């Protein structure tokens, strides 16, 4: 950060921090000043001087999954030609060698030789977004190229990847430029370098001189790059309210690096100490029922993969993790398996479509393959090939079935019900994790609905972090979610891209009747209740959602609204007064509302009322989409129910 950015940050952020965290920030700033004066002599420690363990352990077989062979043939050829994908969906054209400081979405190169300590990655010039810059430097494409070099028996792919790595070193000298502004990024790169190192050992070379030249060049890269990466990741690791998935990722990168290259402990603490820190962080960031406390489903998988790779790396070194940590990771895997809808995922909370290492066959659909691996690994042969067997069942009970239909995760605050045709996922969670609730959304009481595996009513997604702050603020807001929104009942106020000033009280939930749930949020200004019950009559089958909103003043009367955001490509048409038909991907649903609603209308994606953010949703990071919205308004009062029915057409 520049001086003005630093002053502004310290003027606003410390209000959410305790004295220990504030002191840690000043220590980090002091470290940055020292490192700009004098950095370590990286040649004093040879990272290859001590033998380490071979992580990842790759199968000793040439019987590769056929699907992996096919995908690598196409993907490595595309990467070689410069046709890359960011975030699993965004097509970008990348030069040879890559322009490591370029936001390929807006076609702006922000190359800088300034110290990373002096750069504010939240504010890039020319409307660039640092996430697009970091995406290339996470080395996903390079790991993919080396996977292809081994499996396709084509050493040229490894030579290209190594040439790109050397170009990265030249363009990103230690601690200079945008790729040295986040310890999470350097931690992720350490994990990828471990994979590349193990994969290159498996390559069969036709020419012994080429093999020798490659080995010498690769060792030269490691000697120049590994030390700075470990030093930076440890020295500038996250702490306090900024921990979240960042600290998990940073500790994971350090542990994997020390398992593979033990001499690197000269730049950090011992492996056993890192392991203890990581174990404590696993228990801190995953609740007892397995849910990640960031309240974001994308980061649930992201954090789990970091941890599972660490667990496997430690096992390769014959180091066992604590039994309670192992069981917590099993619970985390089960939480993701139960909360995700793999046919058409729409995550809750923040998400940036991040992965740790490209181990899925299809890089555009990793969630489905991970979900299959956690359920029936035979259905996900490629992840099984790279990662081995999935976690076993946790020893302790996590979620509990209540009312016969709902699986409730009470610690994390989520409920889900699945029938032969329906999935309803209900958010009953706190606002984010730690004091600033960095990745939290104002989504309490929001419900998402799938019918016959087709997403119908969705969580709006994330869209962006730094590149479009207005979009990010909207998609995280109460207005964008379908929990009843009474403006006079405050739920929270954002004061920065990753900071909330206040948080709403935690929702409470209880069983009401045999098979329905009631969720409630109560503040000093009033309360909001949502009741969800199945409909199973001779005439109708589906779900009834009843909302009650009441204020603590003005005789309890309070205006509020509900916005049912439909998935993109949905078609919503009126079929009667207070009744609509939703059609999408071959399914049809009928929506009916009760007479208590005073105003109601549909906002079409291309209609006259379309505003800057109206109808916007985002199924993947930086993907901006629009879908119809059924918008309902009423004046709430105690005991006055406002009903919405979602009914099948059969």
Helices and strands as residue ranges (DSSP letters): H 3-12, G 13-16, H 19-37, G 42-44, H 66-81, E 83-86, E 90-93, E 102-103, E 108-109, G 116-118, G 125-127, H 130-137, H 140-151, H 155-171, G 178-180, H 183-202, H 208-235, G 240-242, H 244-260, G 262-267, H 271-285, H 297-316, H 323-339, G 342-344, H 366-375, G 377-379, H 381-387, E 400-402, E 406-409, E 414-418, E 422-427, E 447-451, E 454-457, H 469-475, E 494-496, E 499-500, E 508-512, E 516-523, E 526-536, E 541-551, G 554-556, E 558-565, E 571-576, E 579-584, E 587-593, E 599-603, E 616-617, E 625-626, E 629-636, E 642-648
